[in-house]
């Protein structure tokens, strides 16, 4: 069995697709009795085997569905994708405050990782907007929240399934815009990009570094909900319905699938950097990297975010998420070389006071 990263392979001793929290608890009790690991797996979008095991694989897609959609919240099974969440909430004019850029990942998976999106500069991570959780801990189903079992609540959000298996989540919802305006703003360098991310009055902000004939060029996609002003320096705009914007990766993914790139190994490196040191680390890393080392469909993302209360995320204050999302395309650098570069990036980040975002493919 492989995950999206395509680097690590493991064959589980047994795969279970639980349909209820009690069935999850039963599988965990079995794993304990047999002295096996039990690892929850949603859509398998991890990049370094985090959703794989040689023990018992818990296919959480059996726990999919959204209930109790109301003003302010909804209850979603851990195996529900964010696409399915939106399908249930948008008819009510509601959406989660933070969405992942790619919607075909699960609620339980991204809450267990933290979950960063384009609105994280304002709203933090997806894990910051969980009102309550049902969790299987020590073979029994319990509920937790900021007031009920708060230590467990803090341990499972961002805990990558190590301290309990999330089975359902009560998600905070906010009014969703009908249409949005996405604006492209070029930046001179990484420092300028980070400065602008902090200054722009935009609802959704993401930065990107792209290879060019003159090295690397930087740009921001700043998206304004409703009738907000167009950011200064904008060179291109696109107006979209909110759902089309939230699902903007779908056409790119379909093309990558057709080209075979989606199935290739993805040695992704993702680190949190302290904002005051981030530009130096980013520019040093990119100066030493060529498009050959990124792959044909590789992407470099830069995202400043607000820190909420997710202790397991272990991000520095005022963090910047620097993501070098490589693809091992034909003719690109080999996977071991990409992983060695990931390790060097992590060392560079730690020397600057940063940490790993543990969903990446960075060997320890």
C-alpha positions, 0 to 999 in steps of 0.5 A: 500500500502507498500514500500520495507521497509514493515513497513509503510502502507498507502492507497492513496485516489487516484493513478495517473499514469501521462504520461507527465509533464503536467499530473503531474502538473494537479495532483498536482493542484488537490491535492492542491484543495483537500488539499491532499498531493501528493507523487511521487513513482517510484519502491517503494524502500523506506524503511520507507514510504517515497513513500507512502501517504494517499493523491494522489500517483503519479506513476512515472513509466508512465514517463519512457524512455531515449532520446537524448543519445549523447557524454556526456549526455542523457535525462531520464524520472523520472520513468526510472530505471537505468537498462533502462538507461544502456540499452539505453547508453551502446550501445553507449559505455557510462554510468552514472559516478555513479550507484546504486548497485541495478539497479531497482530503478528510476532516479527521486527517486535516484536523489531525495534521493542523490544516492550513489554508488561504484564510489562515493569515486571519483565522489560523488552522482548521484545528482552531475551528473545531468546537468538539470532537468524538475520539477513541482513546484507550479503546473507548469512545469519549467526547472532548472540547476546550471544556471537556477533557481539554488535554485530550482535545489539545493532544489529538488536534495536530497529533497525527493520530498518535493520541487517539483516533478522531471519529467525528468533529463539530465544525464552526461555520461562518457565512459563505460569500456568493462570489469572490475576486482573485487578484494576482500581485507580483512581488520583487522578492521573498521579503516583499511577498511576506510584507505584502501578505501582512499588509493586504486587506484580503480574505484569502492570501497565498504566495508562490515562487515560480522558476523563470529565466532570471531565477525565481519570481514571486507573486501573491494570489489575494482573494477578496470576498464580496465588495472589498477593494482591489489590492494595489499592484494587482496585474490580473483579476478573476471573478468566480463563484465561491464554490468554483474558487474553493475547488480551483485545484480540480482542473489542475488535478485532472490534468496532472492525472491525465499526464501521470504526474499525480501518480508519481512520487511527491517528496514534499518538504514543509516547514514552519519558519519564524517570520523574521527569519523566513525570507532569508531561509526561503531565498537561500533554499531557492537559490540552491535549487533548480527546476530540475530539482522541483519536478515538472509539476512541483510548486513552491508555496509561501504562507504566513499564518496566525497562530491559534491554540493547537499545541501539537502543531509546535509552530514558532510564533508568527509562523510562515509555512514554506512548502517545497512540493516536489514531484519526481517527474521523468528527467527530474532529480531522483527521489533520494536526492530530493529527500536529502534536500528536504533534510537540508531544508529542515536543518536550515529551518531549525537553525533559524528557529523553525520546525517541521510541518510533520505532514511533509516528507522529511526524513528524521 
